[in-house]
Structure formats: structure tokens, C-alpha cells
């Protein structure tokens, strides 16, 4: 479940779009106040403890805007950092540093918060074979960075979008007329359209688990909002015929117990929607 779409080309497309959103027809504050040829430097100051993420992205942002900027990375993505440490130093045109500052910080603060929370949860389940997954509960147009941050923090990436895996959720099942009907229609659709996609189906009770096992052709059975006792029973019913994923209401308070049921994956939407951003700033070196 590694992310396949984390390419430099995709990242640069994101950077171009983000810079256009922020700068528009010009950073007029900087253009007005700062002399064109002024050379300066700044340091990226870590102001809270955590796992730093987005340093490689920061370098690409700086250099995408101005290839002449010099970026020295003093930390690496995934490093555990403490308040007061410096992540990087950037040197070059003051105008370029100021115009890219906010995009760098917006990305790094969020990515580092995600990586920090991901690392915290993965450490809680490292004694089991369960893998921590992210979800599609991401900010529009920022998914690629959020999933990158999960990977930096030690988690695994689930599907990237609606197109690279079939996931039959509760509404799909209800609209289709049940688990078996939803899976059968999906298998036919994939065959008719010559698509080789993995199939995951969400189940809400043991009856739906049995249906998913009986219909066959399912790669992952999701156990949604089930108690650990029900999950253990479901895993026994499945008997290794496909992978299992626990989802719904998983937090730092119950993730250890969930992982100890023997489930293969734990998907946690909070990784990308309920984290706390790391406090990071870019400070001029005078």
C-alpha cells in the first residue's frame, strides 16, 4: 500500500499551483519594500518537539521559485527534533525568501504534525504485525503532501484516490442491495473494463463478514466500528483468505487493543484531519 503517485513531477505540479494561489500577479509587499538585488539568509527554526517532515519539499519550493537560492539541510525528514533546533538555512535574494516563506511553513508545519502523530501511533502498535494506514480524509489539493508525511512518520499509505482501488463502503453496499451484490457487480465491472484493481469491502457485522467471505474475490475486508471481541471472531471467520482492516473510532486510547486482535491494517483518518501542527518559523539571520 505504498503511495505510487509521490513523484517529483507531481510534487512540482503541486508547488506551481500553490505558488500561483499565494502570489498571484506578485508579492507586492515584498516588491514594494525590499530592494531587488538584496542578498540575505534565513534559518528554519523548530519551536516545538516532534518529527520533522517536509524539508525535502521546502528545498524544492525554494528552488522552484528561484533556482539561485542556496538551501542547506541541517536535518532530514523523519528526524526527531526538539525546540530550538534549526532545520535548514536558505541564502539568496531576500525577495525570493520572503515570497516563498509562507508556502514552506504551511507545508512543513502540517506535514511535521502529521508525521509526529503517525510516529506516536506506530510506536504503540510496533509489537504487533498490524500496519497503520492513512485514509482519503485529507485536505483538497494537499493530499500528496499529507500522505508523504504519513510515510515519513512510519505509516503506510492506503489508496490515493477513487481510481486506484475499489473500496465498497456502507453506502455502496446499501445502494447495491448487500455485500454479495456489490462485490459481484464490481467483479463484472472490472472484468468488462479490463481493470486490475484490488477490492476492499466494508462490513458492519459478522453477517456481512460471512457474505464477503462467501462471495469471494475480495482482497481486504474492512471491519468497521467493531468491538475487539467481534473483530477477533471476524478474523477467525475470514481465516486468512484475505487481509483485514479495522476502521472507525481508532485513537491513541484504543489502538493497542485493536492491533492486538490480529488485524492486518488499522486505518486512522485522524492522521490527516486531527493532528496538531508543529510550531516552525523562518527567521531572518541579521
Secondary structure in CASP SS format (residue, H / E / C, confidence):
PFRMAT SS
TARGET T0000
AUTHOR 0000-0000-0000
METHOD secondary structure of the structure
MODEL  1
X C 1.00
X C 1.00
X C 1.00
X C 1.00
X C 1.00
X C 1.00
X C 1.00
X H 1.00
X H 1.00
X H 1.00
X H 1.00
X H 1.00
X H 1.00
X H 1.00
X H 1.00
X H 1.00
X H 1.00
X H 1.00
X H 1.00
X H 1.00
X H 1.00
X H 1.00
X H 1.00
X C 1.00
X C 1.00
X C 1.00
X C 1.00
X H 1.00
X H 1.00
X H 1.00
X H 1.00
X H 1.00
X H 1.00
X C 1.00
X C 1.00
X C 1.00
X C 1.00
X C 1.00
X E 1.00
X E 1.00
X E 1.00
X E 1.00
X E 1.00
X E 1.00
X E 1.00
X E 1.00
X C 1.00
X C 1.00
X C 1.00
X E 1.00
X E 1.00
X C 1.00
X C 1.00
X C 1.00
X H 1.00
X H 1.00
X H 1.00
X H 1.00
X H 1.00
X H 1.00
X H 1.00
X H 1.00
X H 1.00
X H 1.00
X H 1.00
X C 1.00
X C 1.00
X C 1.00
X C 1.00
X E 1.00
X E 1.00
X E 1.00
X E 1.00
X C 1.00
X C 1.00
X C 1.00
X C 1.00
X C 1.00
X C 1.00
X E 1.00
X E 1.00
X C 1.00
X C 1.00
X C 1.00
X C 1.00
X E 1.00
X E 1.00
X E 1.00
X E 1.00
X E 1.00
X E 1.00
X E 1.00
X E 1.00
X H 1.00
X H 1.00
X H 1.00
X H 1.00
X H 1.00
X H 1.00
X H 1.00
X H 1.00
X H 1.00
X H 1.00
X H 1.00
X H 1.00
X H 1.00
X H 1.00
X H 1.00
X H 1.00
X H 1.00
X H 1.00
X H 1.00
X H 1.00
X H 1.00
X H 1.00
X H 1.00
X H 1.00
X H 1.00
X H 1.00
X H 1.00
X H 1.00
X H 1.00
X H 1.00
X H 1.00
X C 1.00
X C 1.00
X C 1.00
X C 1.00
X C 1.00
X C 1.00
X E 1.00
X E 1.00
X E 1.00
X C 1.00
X C 1.00
X C 1.00
X C 1.00
X C 1.00
X C 1.00
X C 1.00
X C 1.00
X C 1.00
X H 1.00
X H 1.00
X H 1.00
X H 1.00
X H 1.00
X H 1.00
X H 1.00
X H 1.00
X H 1.00
X H 1.00
X C 1.00
X C 1.00
X C 1.00
X E 1.00
X C 1.00
X C 1.00
X C 1.00
X C 1.00
X C 1.00
X C 1.00
X C 1.00
X C 1.00
X C 1.00
X E 1.00
X E 1.00
X E 1.00
X C 1.00
X H 1.00
X H 1.00
X H 1.00
X H 1.00
X H 1.00
X H 1.00
X H 1.00
X C 1.00
X C 1.00
X H 1.00
X H 1.00
X H 1.00
X H 1.00
X H 1.00
X H 1.00
X H 1.00
X H 1.00
X H 1.00
X H 1.00
X H 1.00
X H 1.00
X H 1.00
X H 1.00
X C 1.00
X C 1.00
X C 1.00
X C 1.00
X C 1.00
X C 1.00
X E 1.00
X E 1.00
X E 1.00
X E 1.00
X E 1.00
X C 1.00
X C 1.00
X H 1.00
X H 1.00
X H 1.00
X H 1.00
X H 1.00
X H 1.00
X H 1.00
X H 1.00
X H 1.00
X H 1.00
X C 1.00
X C 1.00
X C 1.00
X C 1.00
X E 1.00
X E 1.00
X E 1.00
X E 1.00
X E 1.00
X C 1.00
X C 1.00
X C 1.00
X H 1.00
X H 1.00
X H 1.00
X H 1.00
X H 1.00
X H 1.00
X H 1.00
X H 1.00
X H 1.00
X H 1.00
X H 1.00
X C 1.00
X C 1.00
X C 1.00
X C 1.00
X E 1.00
X E 1.00
X E 1.00
X E 1.00
X E 1.00
X C 1.00
X C 1.00
X C 1.00
X C 1.00
X C 1.00
X C 1.00
X C 1.00
X H 1.00
X H 1.00
X H 1.00
X H 1.00
X H 1.00
X C 1.00
X C 1.00
X C 1.00
X C 1.00
X C 1.00
X E 1.00
X E 1.00
X E 1.00
X C 1.00
X C 1.00
X H 1.00
X H 1.00
X H 1.00
X H 1.00
X C 1.00
X C 1.00
X C 1.00
X C 1.00
X C 1.00
X C 1.00
X E 1.00
X E 1.00
X E 1.00
X E 1.00
X E 1.00
X C 1.00
X C 1.00
END
